[in-house]
Amino acid sequence: MRSHRPGRVAVSRRRSGEGTVVGPHESSVQAGLRILELGGNAVDAAVAAALVAGVVEPTETTLAGCGFMLYNDGGNGPIAADFGPRAPLAASTAMFRLTPDAESSAVLGLAPVVDDENVNGPLAPGVPRTLLGLLTAHERWGRLDRRTVCRPAIEAAYNGFAADAWFLTSALSDLDRLRRDEAAARTFLDDTGLPIGHRSSGSYGFSFDTRPRVVQSTLGRTLEEVAGSSLDTLTTGAVAQRLVATARDVGGLLSLEDLRAAAPEIGPALTMRYRDVDVSVPPAPGGGITELEILAGWQSLNPEPSTSHESGEQTRRLALMMRHAFADRYHWLGDPAVVPVPTRELLSARYARDLARLVEAGTDLPRWGDGAPWLTYASVAAHDPWAYSETGAGAPEWSPKLASTPTGGTTHISATDRDGGTVAITHTAANHFGSGILCPRTGLLFDSAMAWFNAAAGAANSVRPGARALANMGPALITRAGRPVAAVGASGGRRIISAVAQLIINMVDGRLGPAEALALPRLDASGQKILVHEGRAEHLEALADLGATLVPSSNEPFTMDFARPNVAGHPAAGQSESAIPTSAYGD
């Protein structure tokens, strides 16, 4: 195996009597660890950490957003709680104005919705599901009472979080959006209309050396109310009614009927055998299905364990396998409750073998370089997985004239406990500061989940009333012989999928621990160009004809080029190990 310069990784090792919690923000991690010390299990710890993340990471997520949770209790099979993005019942396929001539946003790469209405403002939010989803899962599987698990998030809201460089740079990028909403401006900006924490020198210049705190007292009061109430307050009660009132005030679509149906769908995870382990993901429309398709194809291409970083040729093969899987994603995936989706076919051994043959022959997708692949393949199918259906089902015709790009803005928590319990939670605002609208009655920030739909009609993932959008979130659990091995997940938009798939390959094929697997330089093949970390510079020549570009590590600490994954594992009896890039930690 060739050596590579590892990335910067923080590693946490604790005896199994405590378990471990890992996430992008130090305050979330500390909250989860405190819950473990109080006798909580992995669910208690992960939910507490995820609640804190919803308070201290408004640039990435919100408790009025959406997400997924996976849980393995060490005895029964992995279970999924789906509180993913869902359109309000008042949403419609034609709700957004489209223009093929719109210039893409320099930051998000979005087109073709006029004024980015699927990202910004009152039409952008989906149904708020995160707070209800987390607390429903806790009620079912947690050990401690709700007040105890909610307490760290309540304290974080009242005490505030430090306005660090990541918050400031994000708020500056979204300044116009935040200024447009009175409640968001009051929460995240100061009386000069600039982000809390900036220091003006009389000109439009800033310094990051001051760190005042962003306090969210209204959110703190809401969390106190929820901690001491029935969860009905989030579906039919006082909190639900306040959210709907604000949506009505600003011209949004949310209704009490939406919130009555907002509870998470709980059931068996989607599990696939990979080498000597089982990999489980949420069965909902998300990143997990594509992660499994990549793994299935890689296993078929390499009958014996093989990591991509062993050679330039293997790196090339992985990049091609990812491209084929993403082309399928951009065309075929949507909400299986409302449109036909070939999940079984995409993950079948026969389909994986045929993809492997294409990759082995060096077959690229001929139109990949024509433009944004999510636009190209929304209307053009690269493959026909329906031909592999055992029922003889025919392929539906998806032919949208345009396509829009999903946004980014996500957090991920991984946790383990002393009994072998393992949890992975990914949740999001779907965009930095969500839709830019904050409910003044609750302190909850509305997300922009509607951006995850294809805003054009005629696609598998088009907007439909009450439908679930195709999300990028892709948490995963790994088990071996029924015993938990690791929880894996990431933030970083569509690049989550490439990151999680590579981590699993590195851990399983390479027999690497979380820190070693995370430190290996990765690539991303979800966009028009293949992004290659400079730690793999010697492999760039093998990818030259695929449109690869080298990404320097100097892009850190705020780069999302390769997503920001983390891992919590059970590598050996007597200790747990977790790993996360050091640059991901906040104060």
Secondary structure, 3 states (H helix, E strand, C coil): CCCCCCCCEEEEEEECCCCEEECCCHHHHHHHHHHHHCCCCHHHHHHHHHHHHHHHCCCCCCCECEEEEEEECCCCCCEEEEECCECCCCCCCCCCCECCCCCCCCCCCCCCEHHHCCCCCCCCCCCCCHHHHHHHHHHHHCCCCHHHHHHHHHHHHHHCEECCHHHHHHHHHCHHHHHHCHHHHHHHECCCCCECCCCCCCCCCCCCCCCCEECCHHHHHHHHHHHCCCHHHHCCCHHHHHHHHHHHHHCCCCCHHHHHCCCCEEEECEEEEECCEEEEECCCCCCHHHHHHHHHHHHHHCCCCCCHHHCHHHHHHHHHHHHHHHHHHHHHCCCCCCCCCCHHHHCCHHHHHHHHHHHHCCCCCCCHHHCCHHHHHHHCCCCCHHHHCCCCCCCCCCCCCCCCCCCCCEEEEEEECCCCCEEEEEEECCCCCCCCCECCCCCCEECCHHHHCECCCCCCCECCCCCECCCCCCCEEEEECCEEEEEEEEECCCHHHHHHHHHHHHHHCCCCCHHHHHHCCCEECCCCCEEEEHHHHHHHHHHHHHCEEEECHHHCCCCCCCCEEEEEEEEECCEEEEEEEHHHCCC
